Amino acid sequence: MKKLPIKITLLFTSSLTIMAGATIAPSLPQIQQVFADHPQSEILTKLILTIPALFIAVFSPVVGALIDRFGRLKLILSSLILYGLAGTSGYFMNDIYSILIGRALLGIGVAGVMTTTITLIADYFEGTERNAFMGLQGAFVALGGVISVTLGGLLAEISWQAPFLIYISAFIIFPPALIYLFEPDIKKFDQIDYTTITEQYPKTLVVIIFMTAFFGMMLFYIIPVQIPFYIKEQTGASNTLIGVAIACSTLSSAIVSLNYKRIKARWSFSTIYSFSFFFLGLGFFVIFFVVDYLLLLLGLLIGGIGMGVLIPNSNVWVVTLSPESMRGRIVGGLTTSIFIGQFVSPFLIQPVRLLTSSSGIFAFAGIGLLLISLAYLGYNVLTAKSRRIQEIIF
């Protein structure tokens, strides 16, 4: 098979996933002003950003099961069409509930695109090539965020509805997906020996990965949900500068993701998690201690370093543990964990904001992130000691 067009197609398809929320993040304050007369405008505005995550989380296991039963190609092509139609619907809507319905349908489309793309990467590539491509995919996801959030900020200066037009990109990606992607030759659902799979499937470890991805995304997603309002409150920056600020985080994330293959060659999965949560927490503390726009950018850049390995590390670890005949469902479970974290983020953080302040949110999140980093560091130390004891005994 000709790998280059396949890789390019998968990379651009991957970039669509982060656009689900990031594209409209800079225009959130403007959207809230448009619907200010609604009694629940504050929470409903944030739901416009996060409700796709709920539907991604709910439908990803369904998509995973459908992938394993019926194949990959039909799902990814139909998901691209739904993504484009539902994403652009916000441009034509003037009612906040109609916008939310469109965003919910967008989430279903993203569930199909993301779960199928990761599964296809695992199907098409193996070993170090897979690790390298997962890192490259993470970089493209981040770069997609940089471009979409920056462009979203610029379009928001024209109209609060204009950023929704960015979702047309799904229709541009559809033709190469139709031409270059193919159905891998794997065992179908009805050919699976479940007894063997149960023995080979380390459920406890996979659940731990799911939980790690959930908490990491829940705390990281404070940036697109809260930063637009925080920057507006502290600096009075324009929508364009808000977009640039969020893009800084995704840019540093992209640079680190590109180097995931090198990072994985030197460190274990758990060590990389410790590294990831440390830099995320450090970035949040920088944001907490400063109110200057340029220093806020520094905090976002540092946080992006941690985020750059979180998703590639989770993806690679999970697909490494997954039998190919169940890969769709297990990847769907990881996708659910990531996007449930996105969806619940504003709900779990709102009480903290009411008890402290907008800046206190970043201190709270920073503490949580550093505790997770320490937990993985402790796990690494205990694992290393256990290995040394076994070497001495045996």
Secondary structure, DSSP 8 states (H G I E B T S, - for coil): --HHHHHHHHHHHHHHHHHHHHTTGGGHHHHHHHTTTSTTHHHHHHHHHHHHHHHHHHHHHHHHHHHHHH-SHHHHHHHHHHHHHHHHGGGG--SHHHHHHHHHHHHHHHHHHHHHHHHHHHHH--HHHHHHHHHHHHHHHHHHHHHHHHHHHHHHHH-SSGGGGGGGHHHHHHHHHHHH--------GGG--HHHHHHH--HHHHHHHHHHHHHHHHHHTHHHHHHHHHHHHHH---HHHHHHHHHHHHHHHHHHHHTHHHHHHHS-HHHHHHHHHHHHHHHHHHHHH---HHHHHHHHHHHHHHHHHHHHHHHHHHHHHS-GGGHHHHHHHHHHHHHHHHHHHHHHHHHHHHHS-TTHHHHHHHHHHHHHHHHHHHHHHHHHHHHHHHHHH-
